[in-house]
């Protein structure tokens, strides 16, 4: 695995995750109470011995850079690194990243200077655990130029993904990006026995995770100016290179929308979540904060994940994720709520910080409360309106879910119904 370089793509503007991406990049969005999305791919690399990691960033990068710099520090003997490559203008190129392939192309000289034979491309905004050792061994043993990780999906989901068609040797023979035409989709049908597992689905979705031979990657990107791997580079390549598919049949979620983010986070509080943070063999790493344990007084808590450093008093919490340093005051009721917590308990420079958290006698349902939010007393958030998307100064409604942006404040007695 010392012969492998990982390149993690930081993603675009994250417009579908707005307002969570108002002040931060997509990979910096908090998940699971105490983690950030970027912790997922970096942890995957570290578990399987990949110690050379580039993270390509572009939009709202300050908090992402700070998190990576404070969290992933390697010793001087491993020759490993987790280095941020931010988009920048140069004498040769004054454009920002135009797509996934263009982002890698603009940093190709850093990749060429690494003494490796293989480059694995990972997404910074997906939720998954993948055995990179097995993935890269499959690539080597197939004598492939490119290997794409893919997941079997049912037909009714195929129009949302790039769909691969493989032969019995798992060589990709066709690729269509988000096929809408039923005739086209019929042509992408792959017999389930080709997957090599007991799987009923007959369509393979690209996960946007790739292994390239380094020389192939450099050649492909230097010989053209196409911007995207999935839409352009891969479809053009399958007829002239050996492109294989690695079948991944475990949990994988593309956290691309507010709804998918909301549902994925709520699942963390399930008795048996689809994505398990409690796996001792492959834990997810994050910044060590050294917070005290949570204090809970006279509360009713059911199906909830409570992060460290929280203070809960006389409240009812069900089907919720409560982030670090969260404060929930007496009489509050939270149901189906993602509460991201706070960066501090109090800050003398910001008078509002004294009231950070949930006030007395609030009722909140189906909501995402970002960091450092002040919700006053007697507030009701339980939206049942017909408008699925609403933009206000104090809050947004996306897919029927109320989102309170970072550092926001909701006055006493406000009702969002």
N, C-alpha and C positions, 0 to 999 in steps of 0.2 A: 504493500500500500504506500510505501515511500515513493513509488514511481508514479503517483497519481496527484494531480492538482485539482482542487475543487474550485469552481467559480459559481458563486451564489448571486443570482439576479435580484436586485433590490426592488424591482417592479416599477410601474409607471406612477401617474399622479394619484391613483387610488380613488378615483371619482365615485365608484360604486360603494366605497366604504365611508364616504363623507357623511357626517362631520368628524368621524374618528380620525380621519387623515387631514383634518384642518391644520393641525400643528405638528404632524409627524408623518414619516414615511410608513407605507403599509407594513413592512417587516417590524416596525417599532411598536405596532399596536399591541397593547397588553392582552393576554389570554390566560385563562385558568387561574386567575387571582394574583399570580406573582410572576408569570413568565411573559415573554414577548415572542411574537411569531418568528423572529430571526433565530431564536434559541433552538427551534426545531431542526432546521437544516445543519446548523453548526454542530449540534449535539450528535446528529447522524454521522457527520464526518468524524468526530472525535471517537465515537464508539468503535468505529471500524478502521482506525489507524490512519485516517487521512489528516495530515498535520500541515498541509500547505493549502491555505484557503484565501481566496480573493472574494471580497464582497463589493459588488458594483452598485453604486448608489447615485441618486440624482435629485429627487424631490424631498423637501422638508427633512433634511438629513441630520440636523443637529442632535436630536435625542437618540437616533439610531447610532450615530458615531460615538456618542458618549457611552451608550450601553455597551457596545462592542469593545471599546477601548478599556473600560473599567472591568469587564468580565473575562475576556479571553486573552490572558497573558501567558505566554509559553516561556519555559526556562531556556537558558542559553545553550543547553546541550542537545536539545531535540532537533534543532534546525527547522522547527516549525514556526508558522506565523498565521495570524488571522488579520489580513491587511485590507483596509478600505481603499477602494479605487473610486473616487468621486468623479462625476462627469466634469469635464473641464474643456475650455477652449485652448487650442494650440495653434501654432503657425500653420500647420497643415489642415486643421479641421476646426471650424468655428461653430459646428452644430452640436446640439444636445443629442442624447441617445434617441434614435428613431425607432427602435424595436429591440427585441432580445438579441438578435444576431449582430445588429449594429453596435449595441453596448459592448459585446465581446470584441468586435472588430476594433473599436476605438481603443481597446486596451491590449491589442494583440501583441504588442512589443513586450509587455510584461510577461505574457504567457510564453512567448518564444524564448525568453531568458531563463525560464525554469527548466531544470534538468529532470524532466519527466517524459514519459511516453504516452500517457493517457490524461485526458481532461474530462472531468465529470461536471456537467452543468446542472445546477439545482435551483429550484424556485425558493424565494425568500418569504412567500406568503401562502404556503400550503401546510396542512397538518397530516403527518404521516411518520412512520418509522420504516426505513428500508435498509436491508442488509447490503451495504455498499461492497463488502467483500464478495458476497455471492453475485451481486450485480456485475462487478468488474471481472470476476472469474468467468461468468457466462460470456461476457464480451470477448475475453481472450480466447476461450475455448471454441467460440464460433468463428474465430478468425475474421471478425467483423471490422469494418471501418467505423461504423456508427452503430450504437445500440440505444434503442428508445425504450424506456420503462412504460408499460401500458397496463391498463386495468380492464378486465372484462366488465361490461355494463349491458343492461337490457336495451332493447330497441328504442323504447320511449325516451331514453336519455341521450341517444346518439347525436341528435341535432345540436347539442351544447358543447361537443368536443371534436377535436381532430380524431378521425377514425382510421385505424390501420387495418389492412388485410394481410394475413401472413399465409405462408405455405406450411407443409408438414415439418419443415426444418426451422420454423419460426423466422424465416427470412421475409421481410416486408416486400410485398409485391404491388401494393397500391396504398395511397394515402389521400384522404379527402378532409378538408377542414370544414367542420360543422355542416354536414350534408342535410339539406332540407327536402330535396327531391326524393320521393319514395323509390323511384327507379334507381337512382344513384345509390341509395342506401341498401337496396336489394343486392347490388353488385359488391357491397363491402361485407356481406355475410361470410363469416369464417366458421367452419365446423368446430364445435366445442372440443373434439378430441385432439385438435391441433394444439390446444393450450397445455396439454400434458397433465391436466388435473381434472378432478370431478367438478366441472363448472358447467352451468346450464346456459349462461349468456353466450351470445354469438357475435358480439361486437367488441372491438378492442379500442379503448380510448387512450390517446397519448396523454401522459401525465406531465409533459413538459420537462422531463428529466432525461438527460442524455449522457452517454459516454462516447467520446470521440478519441480516435487515435490523434495524438497531437499534430502530426504532420498533415493529416487529412483536414482537421479543423482549420489550421493555418492556411492551407491551400484553398479551401472552400471560401473562406472569408476574404482572402486577398485577391481572388480572381473575379469577384463581383461586388456590387454594392447593395445587394438585397438586404432588407432591414430585419426580417423576422424568420426565426427558425421554423416554427410550425406552419406558417402560411406560405413560405417561399423556399427556404433552403432545403428542408427535408423533402417536399414533393419533387423538387428538381433533382435530388441526389439519389433517390432510391433506384433509378434506372441505370446509374453508372457507378454506384458504389455498393459494397456489401453492407446493407442496413438490416439489422435484426431487431427483434422485439423481445424484451425481458418481461415475462408475465408476472405482475404483482397482484396478488389476490388477498390483500389485507386492507385495513382501513386507510382511506385517503380522502381528504376533503380540501377542495380549493376554496379558501376563505376569501371569496371575491366580492361578496355582497353583505349588506347589513343583516339580511335574513339568515344566510348561511353562517355568518359569524355568531349571531344570536343563538341559533339552534345548536351549533357545535359547542359553544360555551356552556349552555344549560345542560348538555349531556355529560359534562364533567362531573356534575353533582349526582348523577345516576348511580345506583348501587354497583352496576357493572358498566362503566362507560365504554364507548367504542374506542376511544383513545385513552390509554391507561398511563397516567402520570406516576403510578405506584409500582412500576416495574423496576425492581432493584438492579436487574442486570443491565438495563439500558435506560438510566434516568435521563431526564431532560435538565441540562445545566442552565443556570441563569446567574444574575448578579447576586452575590451574597450580601445581605443587608444587615444581618445581626439584630433583627427585631425581637422584642419580647413576645411571649405567647399571648394569645387573645384572651380578653377578659369578657366573660358572659354572665350577666346577672338577670335572673327571672325571665328567661326567653323561651319561646317555643320554636324549635328549629327542626325542619323536616326536609330531606333531600337538598341539602345545602353544602357548599364548599366554603369554609371560613378560613381566610388567609391570616398569617401571623400579624401581630401588632394591632388587631382590631379591638374595638370596645363596643359591646352590644348591651343595651340596657332595656329590659322590659319590652321587648319587641317580638313580633312573630315573623319568621322568615321561612319561606318554603320555595323549593325549586329555584334556587338562586346561587350565584357565585359572588362572594364578598371578598374584595381585594384587600391588599395590604393597607394597614393604618385606617381602615374604615371605621366610622363612628355612626352608630344607629341609636337614636335616642328613644326614650320611653314612649310607648303607645304606637310606635311605627309598625306598619305591616308591609312586608315585601313579598311579592309573589311573581315568579318568572322575571327575575331582575338580575342583570349583570351590573355589579357595582365595582368599578375598577380601583377604588380606594384613593389614596393620597400620597403625595411625595413628602409630606411633613405633617406633624400634628398641629403646629402653630408657627406663624411667621410674623414677627413684630412689624415687619415692613408692609405687610398686607393685612389690613384690619379685618377683611372678610374671612381670613383664614381661621379666626377664632370659632367660626360657625361652620367650618367644613364638615360635611357629613349630612345625615338625614335628621331633620328636626323632629319635634314631638308630634305625636298623633297624625302622622302622614300615612296615606295609603297609596302604594305604588305597585303597578302591575304592568307586565309586558314593556319593560323599559331597559335602556342601557344608560348607565350614569358614568360618565367619563371621570378622569382623575380631578381631584381638587375642587369638586363641585359642592356648592352650598345650597341645600334645599331647606327652606324655612319651615316653620311650624304649620300644621293643619293643611298641608299640601295634598291634593289628590291628583294622581297621574294614572288614569285608567281609560285610555282612548278607545272609543267604540265607534268613531265616525266612519263615514264612507270614503273620505279622501285618504288615499293610501300614502300620499307624499305631500308634506306641508313644510314650508320653510319659515321660521320665525327667528327673531333675534335671540330669544332665550333657549329655544329648542328646535328640533327637527322631528318630523314624523316620516319614517322611511319604511315602506312595506307594512304600514300599520304599527310599527314599533317606535315608541317615543325615545329619542336620543338626546341627552343633555350633554353638550360639548364640554371639553376640558376647560377648567377654570370658570364654568358657568355658575349662575346664581338664579334660583327660583324663589321669588318673594313669598312671605307668609300668605296663607289662604288662597294660593293659586290653584285653579282647577283646570286640568287638561283632560277633557272627556270627549 
